[in-house]
Amino acid sequence: MNDKEIYHVKVKKEDAQYFIGLLERFSKEKSIIYKNFKVIQENKHVLFPIDYEEINIKKIISSVAKSLKIEIVKRKGVLNKDFKFKTLEDALISKIPKKYLEQIPKSFDIIGNIAIIELDMFDMSTSETDIKNEIALAIIEVNKNVKSVFEKVGEINGVYRLRKLRFIRGINNKETIHKENNCNFNLDIEKTFFTPRLLSERKRISNNNFESNEKIVDLFAGVGPFSIQIAKNNDVNIYCFDINPDAFKYLNKNIKLNKLKGTIHPILLNVNDLLNNSNQIGARLKHKIDRVIMNLPESSLSFINIACHLIKKEGGIIHNYQFCDKPNSVEKAIDNIKNVLNDKNWKLCNVNYAKVLKHISAKKDMIVIDAYIKKPEN
């Protein structure tokens, strides 16, 4: 944009303050002056950089022109190097065609120093590749900690819950350290599953009232975001299971990376194997566990039998995550747990907490249920 001419409003110097006042009067929603370009002094005139291609701005300028003599001119934009944009839209408003601005997602994930955004609305033609580059540069400019930008390619799939990513701009490195709730997590964004969008939920779980030396199982631990945050401030024993060797590798790194009050036992295992009579870990933990974390929302109900195998017969807590259809998604999630437990001859005694964590789509919600379950005596 440094080499391109942009529109300016040209007014006499003595009218500059009056012009600003008129703009504030006619443009109440947001300023039409480009803050990232400098105001130009030219002889007896002041030139204000504006986005004159926007229809609404043309109306505002027309209104201003009724009270003040102004002129619309084109000049080379002088970048204000000290200006920092607050939003992605503001950073892009002068850099990509208007028709693309509304298509850019309102939010994107930041994991450590890496931004991950969905840009499948743009194809890989030369012009739209340039647009992706501008978007990536703007993300880096707006977010001072971001060093790399990747775009999502396809959906999360497979046993390891992974997604392909395409590098756009910055440093081409998929490994990072993500900081969350006073904990550090080393991970590879393409080799492991991690979402920063459960930050508040992980904090909530870690702030539960844990008994001293409580025994916990994290069935799908990943790189350890739930377990490490719990063990950070609680004297507990947590058995962390995952089937992904890369997640297991980073879990071990993260245990060493964080100072923990509790103890974490990382185990590379398909949790279905816990039910095998020959499995020593499954035999040792059978009906010895106080709490089970089940963060696999797409299929957690199919692992209720494992939770029942682990939880003490006299009762324990499960933190269960599900994708449920709208409407009444919370009620459906509770009914789902109740029905599956009944089939296993276990009982849902109490729902301690139930909430929609996020809206997955127009038809589905992600639900969390904290439930107290036990084995009936009969």
N, C-alpha and C positions, 0 to 999 in steps of 0.2 A: 504493500500500500504506500510505501515511502515514495515511489516513483510515479504514482498516479495522482491526477488532479481530482479534487473533491469540491463540492459546493461550499460556498461561503456566503454569509449575509454581510453586505458591505454597508456600513453606516458611518456618518461623520463622528469624529471623536467626541464632540460635545453632546452627541445623542446616544452614546454607548450605554450609559447607565439607564437612560429612559427606555432604550430598546430591551435591556435585561428585565426591567420592570414589566414591560408589556408582555414579554415571553412568559413570565411567571403568572401573569393574569390570564393569558389565553391557553397556556399549556400547564395544566394543574397536575397531570398524572406523572410526567417525567420530562426532564430537560431534553430539548431537541439539539442542544449543542454537544458536539463530540468532545468529551472530556479528555480523550487520549490524544487530541491534536491541539496545538497551541493556537491561541488567538493571535492573528497577524496584525502588526502595525504597518500601515502603508500610506505614507504621506500624511494627509489630513483625515484619513479614514481608519476604521478598525474593521477587520474581517473576522467574523465568527464562523468556525467550521460547523456545518450542519448536514443532516441526512435528508437532503431535499427530494430524494426519490420516493419517500414515504408519502402517501396521499394525505394522511392526516396532518403531516407537517406542512404540506403545501397550503392546507386550509388555515393553519395557525399563522403562517407567514402572510397569507392574504389578509387575515384579520389585523395583524400588526401593521401592514402596509397602509391601512386606512387611517392610521394615526401618525405615521412616521414615514418619511421618504427613505426607502431602502432599495438595494440592488442585489440581485443574485448573480454571483460571479464564480468562476472556477479558478482555483489556484492549487499548486502543489501543497499537499498536506504536510505540516511540520509536526512530527511526532513529539509528544510530551513524554520523555523517557522516564520521568519520575512518577507518572500516573500508574496506579494499579487498579485494574478492573475488579469489581466485586462479584459480578455474575458472568457466566459463560455467554449469555446472550449479548450483554454489553460489549464483551471483548470481540464478538464476531459481527456486530451490526454493520461495521464498515468494511468487512473483509470478505463476506460471501453474499451471493444474491439473496434478496429478501425471501424468495419463494422457498428457500431451504431452512430459514431460521426456525420456522414453526415445526419443522420435522425433527429437530434435534431433541433428544430426550431431556426432560427436565432434571433428571438425576442420573448419577452413575456411581459406580463403586470405586472407592479408594482403599487399597490394601497396601499398607506401608507407604512406599514412595511410587506406587504404581496405580494408575487410573485405568479402569476397565469400563468401556462404554459400548452400547449397542448401536450400530450404525448400518444395519442391514437395509435401511431405506435408501441407501446410496449404493449404486453399482460400482464396478471397478473400471469404468471408463476414465479416460485421462482427466476430464474436467471434474468428475466427482471424486476421483482420488485426490485431486488438489484440494477439494472441499474438506475431505477427511483430514488432510494434513493441517489445514487451517484450524479445524476443530481441535485437533490434538495440540497444536501450538497454543491455542487459547486456553485449553485445560491446564497446561503447564504454567501459563502466564497467570491465571487466576488462583491456582493452588500452588503456593510456594514450595510445598514439600514434595510435589509430584515431579518425578524425573523421567517417567516412562508412561506411554499411553498405548494400550492394546484395545482391539475391538473384539467383541464376542463373535464367534463363528459357530453357528449351530446351537443346539440345546444341550443342557447337562444330561449325560446318559452314561450307561454302563454301571457295573457293580461299584466302581470307584467314584462315581458321580463327578465325572470330569467333563470339561468343555474345551474345545479347541479355541485358541486365541491367535489373532493376527497382529503383529507389531505395526504400529503406525509412525510413532515419533518419539524422540528422546533417546534413552539408553536401552538397548535391546537386551534386557536382563529380566527374566521371569522370577528370579528369587529375590525376596525382600524380607525385612523384619517389620512386622505390624505391631503397633503398640495399642493396647486396649485395657482399660481399667487397671492401670499400674502393672500390667504384664506384657511380656514381649513374646512374639510368635514368629519364628523363622519358618518360611514356607516357600514353595514354588507354586505360583498361581495356576499353572497348567497341569502339574503332576498331583496336586492335592485339592480337595474340596475345602473352601473356606468362604464364608460370607460375612462381611462386616455389618450386615443389616440386623444381626441378632445381638448387637452390643448391649442393648438395654435388657434383653432377656437373659443373657449370660450374667449380667450384673445382678439381676433379680435372683437368679438361682444361687449365685455365690453368696448372697446375703441371707440365705435361709438360716434357720436355727439348726445347726448341726450338732449332734451329740459328740462328745469327745471319743475319738477312736471309732467313729461311725464307719461302717463298711459300705462302700458305694461301688456300683458298676456303671461305667460309661460304655454302652454297647457299641456305639459308632463314634469313637473318640476323635478321629481325624488327627490333626496336629495338636489337639489338646485344649481348645479354647474354653470348653466348659470345665474340665477337670482341673486344669492349672489355675484357673481363677478361684475355684472352690478351695483347692489345696494351698493357695497363697496365704490365706488367713485362717484356715481351719485345721485342727488336728484330726485329720481323717485318713482313712486308707481307701484309695481309689484304684480299681482294676480297670485299666483302659484297653479296650479291644478295638482293633481295626484290621481290615483285610488287605489294605493297600500298603505295600512295602515302603513306598515313598512317604506316605503319611506317618508310618511307624518310625521311619528314620528321623523325620522332623519332630515327632513327638518326643523322642529321646533327647534330641538337641534342646528342645524347649523346656524339658524338665531340668536340664542343667543350666539353662539360660536364666531361669527364674528362681529366686529364693523362696522355697516353699516351707510352710509350717507343717503341712500334711505329707503323706507318702503316696507316690503314684507308682503303680506297677504296670508298665507298658507290655502288652501282649499282642503279637502278630497272629491273628487267628480269625477264621470264619466262625462267627458266634454260633452258628448252627451246630458246630462240632461240640459245643458245651453239653449237648444233650446225649452225646455218645457215651455209653457205659465205660468205654476204654479211655475217655478223656480225663486225665488226672485233675486238670484245673476245674472242669465242670463238676467233678465229684467233690473236690475240696470246697468249692463255693456253694454247693447245693444247700438251699434254705439257710444261708448264713448272712445274706445281704440285707441291709436296711433300706437301701434306696437304689433305683435303677433309672438312668437317663437314657431316653429312647429318641434321639434326634435323627430320625430318618422318616420324615413326614410322608414320603410317597408310599412307604410300605411298612411302617412301624407296627401296625396291627398284626402282621404275620409273624412278629417276633414276641408277641405277648406270652407265648408258651415258654420262651426262654426266661422272660422276666419272672414268671411263676416258678420256674425251676430254681431261680436264684433267691428270690425274696423269702424272708423268714415266714414260716407258716402262720405264726401269730400276728403277722402283719408288717407292712412296709410301704414305702412311697414309690410311685413311678411318675416320672416327668415324661409325658407322652406327647409327641408332636404328630399332627396329621394334616393332610390336605382334605378339606371337606367342601361339599357342594353348598352353595347358597340356595335359598335363604336358611336361616336358623342353623348355621354351620356349627356353632358351639354345642347346641343341643344334640346335633347329629354325632358330633365327636364323642360326647359323653355316652350316648346310646351305643356307639360302636364299641367302646371299651367294655361297657357293661355286658353286651351280648357275647363278645369274645371271651371274657372272663367266665361267664356262665358256662360256655361250652367247655372250658378247661376245669370246671368245678372249682372256680375261685369266685370271690365276691368283691364287688366294688362297695366299700363301706362308706366312703366319703369323698367328695370332690372339694379339695382345699382351695383350688384356684382354676379358673377357666377363662380363656380370653382369645380373641382374634389377634394374632401377632402381626399379620400383614395380609393384604389382598393380593392374591396371586394372579387373578384374572377377573373378568366380569362374572364368572361362574363359580370361582373357588376361593376359599380362604385358607390360610395356614393357622392352625389352632394349637394351643398348648393346654394340656390338662394335667394338673397335679392331683393325683388320686391316691388315696390310702386303700390298699387292697389286702385281703387275707384269705387264708384257706379255711373254709367252713369246717367245724369240728365233726360234722356228720359225714 
